[in-house]
Amino acid sequence: MISLRKTVLGLVVSAMGLSMFPAAHAAEEVNVYSLRQPFLIEPMFKRFTEETGIRVNTLFSQSGLVERIKHEGRNTPADLLLTVDIGRIQDAVDADIAQPIESPVLDANIPDQFRDENKLWVGLTTRARVLYTSLDRVAPDAITTYEELADPKWKGRICVRSGMHVYNIALIASMIAHHGEEETKAWLTGLKANLARKPQGADTDQIEAVSQGVCDVAIGNSYYYGKMLDDPNKADAAKQVRIVFPNQGDRGTHVNISGVALMKYAPNKENAIKLVEFLSGAEAQHMYADINFEYPVKPGVAWSEQVRAWGTFVHDDLPLNAVAANRGAAIRLIDEVGFNE
């Protein structure tokens, strides 16, 4: 696999600056613009190249890739955009830089919930938006739903990152899809009233805040729990919380995706589809699960040992297109209630 962090002269450069793909139409290659960190995807790309002989060229950045591809237009070397969160992949659709991915393999491997109705993106892994509660200060069944986060009994006891972060926007959008805007606004107001501090930090910071006694309940993605348990510097904090999968008695826990879109002017379209098909297969799906403590989208693929230890759960089967459709309303409600203030 070729990293786009190096030019052909071998000089290390910025991923969004001077990095260059080889000639866009060189034989047997595929070009991936990625918002996912390289260490998470390079093992799968290496296996794909070993299996097919197709070289994977990657360009990594934490932001700005949709705008870059749109600016590059018909001359873009990008075949695929790999990203996290339904909102970020929907941004690519809204920017009109994607084309349908036609593949019976993907239709068979990926459930409808995790595929765009117009085939403009597919999900590759899922992660649950869960609650983390203090082992010492919160009884195991004291909070079991997202709705209970607005209960006044939790006043001053909840921590969360910015409401405007894409993970929280997606959660709030799912609440709108289930309850409507008026009820969701009331819920969001109640949740804000229960915060122990202003929204801040990342998901791991919320778990650490629970361990430090700043709050008793935190909201975060499931895979961060695995990352912390796997980190000697953070494992003690993680061991002081329990992971709670909300709404197991009704609709299930909200899940989000990492996903991929085929670019509108992909110069290596056939190879790009082959790569996505490979990533949806059992081997790559299991590698994803092992490396990043995520859940495979392909049914029947074994979860990692760490993830299995957290137990099975029912996930919300709300189509992610419905979540994407309510993102604008979610952002408006976050602003209206002054959630981050």
C-alpha positions in Angstrom: 0.0 0.0 0.0 1.2 3.5 -0.8 0.8 6.3 1.7 0.0 9.7 0.3 2.0 11.3 3.1 5.0 10.8 0.9 5.8 12.2 -2.5 7.6 10.2 -5.1 10.8 11.7 -3.8 10.1 10.2 -0.4 9.6 13.5 1.4 7.1 13.5 4.3 4.5 16.2 3.6 1.1 17.3 4.7 -1.8 15.0 3.7 -3.8 18.0 2.6 -0.9 19.9 1.1 1.7 18.6 -1.3 0.8 14.9 -1.3 0.3 13.5 -4.8 -1.3 10.4 -6.2 0.5 8.5 -9.0 -1.1 9.0 -12.4 -4.8 8.7 -11.9 -5.2 6.0 -14.6 -2.2 3.8 -13.7 -3.1 0.1 -13.9 -4.5 -1.8 -11.0 -4.8 0.8 -8.3 -7.5 2.6 -6.3 -7.4 6.1 -4.7 -9.0 6.6 -1.3 -9.6 9.9 0.4 -10.0 9.0 4.1 -11.3 10.7 7.2 -10.5 7.6 9.1 -7.1 7.4 10.8 -4.5 5.4 8.8 -3.8 2.7 11.4 -7.5 1.7 11.4 -7.7 1.0 7.7 -4.2 0.2 6.5 -4.3 -3.5 7.6 -7.4 -4.1 5.5 -5.9 -2.3 2.5 -2.8 -4.3 2.8 -4.8 -7.6 2.7 -6.8 -6.3 -0.3 -3.6 -5.6 -2.2 -2.2 -9.1 -1.3 -5.4 -10.7 -2.5 -6.0 -8.8 -5.6 -2.8 -7.1 -6.7 -4.6 -3.7 -6.7 -2.5 -1.0 -5.0 -4.4 1.3 -2.6 -3.3 4.9 -2.5 -4.5 6.9 0.5 -4.9 10.5 1.5 -5.8 11.1 5.1 -7.2 14.3 6.6 -9.5 15.0 9.6 -11.5 17.5 7.6 -12.0 19.3 4.3 -12.1 16.3 2.0 -15.6 16.9 0.6 -14.6 20.4 -0.2 -11.4 19.3 -1.8 -13.1 16.7 -4.0 -15.7 19.2 -5.1 -13.0 21.7 -6.0 -11.1 19.1 -7.9 -14.2 18.3 -10.0 -13.7 16.0 -13.0 -10.0 16.0 -12.4 -10.1 14.5 -8.9 -8.0 11.4 -8.5 -10.4 10.2 -5.7 -12.2 7.0 -6.3 -13.6 6.6 -2.8 -14.4 8.8 0.3 -14.1 6.9 3.5 -15.6 8.6 6.5 -17.3 8.3 9.9 -20.8 9.3 10.9 -23.9 9.4 8.7 -23.7 13.2 8.7 -20.3 13.4 7.2 -21.1 10.9 4.5 -24.4 12.7 3.8 -22.3 15.8 3.3 -20.7 14.1 0.3 -24.1 13.2 -1.1 -25.4 16.8 -0.6 -22.3 18.1 -2.4 -23.1 16.0 -5.4 -19.7 14.3 -5.5 -21.0 10.7 -5.2 -22.4 8.2 -7.6 -24.4 5.0 -7.0 -22.5 1.8 -6.1 -24.1 -1.0 -8.0 -23.0 -4.3 -6.5 -24.9 -7.6 -5.7 -22.1 -8.4 -3.3 -22.8 -5.3 -1.2 -26.6 -5.9 -1.4 -26.0 -9.3 0.1 -23.4 -8.3 2.7 -24.8 -5.1 4.1 -28.4 -4.8 5.6 -30.7 -2.2 4.1 -30.5 0.0 7.2 -26.8 0.6 6.5 -27.1 1.3 2.8 -28.4 4.5 1.2 -31.8 4.1 -0.5 -30.2 5.5 -3.7 -27.0 3.5 -3.3 -24.9 6.6 -2.8 -23.1 5.2 0.3 -22.8 2.0 2.3 -21.9 1.5 5.9 -18.9 -0.6 6.8 -19.0 -0.7 10.6 -21.3 0.4 13.3 -20.8 1.9 16.8 -23.4 2.4 19.5 -24.1 5.7 21.3 -24.2 4.4 24.9 -24.3 5.6 28.4 -21.5 5.2 30.9 -22.5 5.1 34.5 -20.4 5.1 37.7 -20.0 1.7 39.3 -20.0 3.2 42.8 -22.7 5.9 42.6 -25.3 4.6 40.1 -27.2 1.4 40.4 -27.1 -1.0 37.4 -30.7 -0.3 36.3 -30.9 3.3 37.5 -31.0 4.7 33.9 -31.9 2.6 30.9 -33.1 5.0 28.2 -32.0 8.1 26.4 -35.3 9.7 27.5 -34.4 9.4 31.2 -31.4 11.7 30.7 -33.9 14.6 31.0 -35.3 13.3 34.3 -34.6 16.0 37.1 -33.2 13.3 39.3 -30.0 13.5 37.2 -29.6 17.2 37.8 -25.9 18.1 37.9 -24.9 14.5 37.2 -24.4 14.2 33.4 -21.4 14.9 31.2 -21.3 15.1 27.4 -19.2 16.6 24.6 -20.4 19.4 22.4 -24.0 19.1 21.3 -22.7 20.2 17.8 -20.4 17.2 17.5 -21.6 14.9 14.7 -22.1 12.0 17.0 -24.5 14.0 19.2 -26.2 15.6 16.2 -27.0 12.1 14.9 -28.4 11.0 18.3 -30.6 14.0 18.5 -31.7 13.5 14.9 -32.8 10.0 15.8 -34.8 11.4 18.8 -36.5 13.7 16.4 -37.3 10.8 14.0 -38.9 8.9 16.9 -40.5 11.7 18.9 -40.9 14.8 16.7 -39.2 18.2 17.1 -41.4 19.6 20.0 -40.8 16.6 22.3 -37.2 16.4 21.4 -36.7 20.1 22.2 -38.2 19.5 25.6 -35.9 16.5 26.1 -32.9 18.4 25.1 -33.8 21.3 27.4 -34.1 18.8 30.3 -30.8 17.1 29.4 -29.0 20.5 29.4 -30.5 21.3 32.9 -29.0 18.0 34.2 -25.4 18.7 33.0 -22.6 18.7 35.5 -20.6 21.1 33.4 -20.7 22.8 30.0 -20.3 20.3 27.1 -16.6 19.9 26.4 -13.9 17.5 25.4 -14.1 14.2 23.6 -16.0 11.0 24.5 -13.1 9.6 26.5 -13.0 12.8 28.6 -16.6 12.1 29.6 -15.7 8.6 30.9 -12.7 10.0 32.8 -15.0 12.7 34.3 -17.3 9.9 35.7 -14.2 8.2 37.1 -13.1 11.4 38.7 -16.5 12.1 40.3 -17.3 15.1 38.1 -20.5 13.4 37.0 -22.2 10.1 37.4 -23.5 9.5 33.8 -21.8 10.2 30.5 -22.8 9.8 26.8 -20.2 8.3 24.4 -19.6 5.9 21.6 -19.1 2.3 22.5 -15.7 1.8 20.9 -14.0 4.4 23.1 -14.6 2.0 26.0 -12.5 -0.6 24.3 -9.8 1.9 23.4 -9.5 3.0 27.0 -9.5 -0.5 28.4 -6.7 -1.3 25.9 -4.7 1.8 27.0 -2.6 1.3 30.2 -2.9 5.1 30.9 -6.7 5.1 30.7 -7.7 1.5 31.7 -8.2 2.4 35.4 -10.7 5.1 34.5 -12.6 2.8 32.2 -12.9 0.2 34.9 -14.7 2.6 37.1 -17.7 2.8 34.8 -20.2 0.3 33.3 -21.5 0.5 29.8 -25.2 0.8 29.4 -27.0 0.1 26.1 -30.1 2.4 26.2 -33.7 1.5 25.3 -33.4 -2.3 25.3 -37.0 -2.5 26.3 -38.3 -0.7 23.3 -36.7 0.6 20.1 -33.1 -0.2 20.9 -29.8 1.7 21.1 -28.9 4.3 18.5 -26.1 3.2 16.2 -24.0 5.2 13.7 -21.6 4.1 11.0 -18.3 4.4 9.4 -19.0 4.4 5.7 -17.8 4.9 2.1 -19.1 6.6 -1.0 -18.0 6.1 -4.6 -16.9 9.3 -6.1 -18.8 10.7 -9.1 -15.7 11.0 -11.3 -13.8 8.0 -10.0 -11.0 7.2 -12.4 -10.7 3.6 -11.2 -14.4 2.7 -10.6 -14.2 -1.0 -11.0 -11.2 -1.3 -8.6 -13.0 1.0 -6.2 -16.1 -1.3 -6.1 -13.8 -4.3 -5.6 -12.3 -2.6 -2.6 -15.7 -1.8 -1.0 -16.8 -5.4 -1.6 -13.7 -6.6 0.1 -14.3 -4.3 3.1 -17.8 -5.7 3.4 -16.6 -9.3 3.5 -16.1 -11.4 6.5 -12.3 -11.1 6.7 -12.1 -7.3 6.6 -15.2 -7.0 8.8 -13.5 -9.1 11.5 -10.3 -7.1 11.2 -12.3 -3.8 11.7 -14.0 -5.3 14.8 -10.7 -6.4 16.3 -8.7 -3.2 15.6 -11.2 -0.6 16.6 -13.8 -2.3 18.9 -16.6 -1.6 16.4 -19.5 -3.8 15.3 -19.4 -5.5 11.8 -22.3 -4.6 9.5 -22.1 -8.0 7.8 -24.4 -10.4 9.8 -22.7 -13.4 11.3 -19.2 -11.9 11.6 -17.7 -12.5 15.1 -17.2 -9.5 17.3 -13.9 -9.0 19.0 -13.4 -10.7 22.4 -13.4 -7.3 24.2 -16.7 -6.3 22.6 -18.3 -9.6 23.2 -17.6 -9.1 26.9 -19.9 -6.1 27.0 -22.9 -8.3 26.0 -25.3 -8.4 23.1 -27.8 -5.6 22.6 -30.8 -4.6 20.4 -30.0 -1.7 18.1 -32.4 0.8 16.8 -33.4 -0.2 13.3 -34.3 3.3 12.2 -32.9 3.7 8.7 -29.8 6.0 8.8 -31.3 8.0 5.9 -34.0 9.1 8.4 -31.2 10.2 10.8 -29.5 12.2 8.0 -32.8 13.8 7.0 -33.3 15.2 10.6 -29.7 16.5 11.1 -30.7 20.1 10.1 -33.5 20.1 12.6 -31.2 18.7 15.3 -28.7 21.4 14.8 -31.4 24.1 15.0 -32.7 22.7 18.3 -29.2 22.5 19.8 -28.9 26.2 19.0 -32.3 27.1 20.2 -31.9 25.6 23.7 -28.4 27.0 24.0 -27.1 23.5 24.7 -23.4 24.4 24.7 -23.7 27.6 26.7 
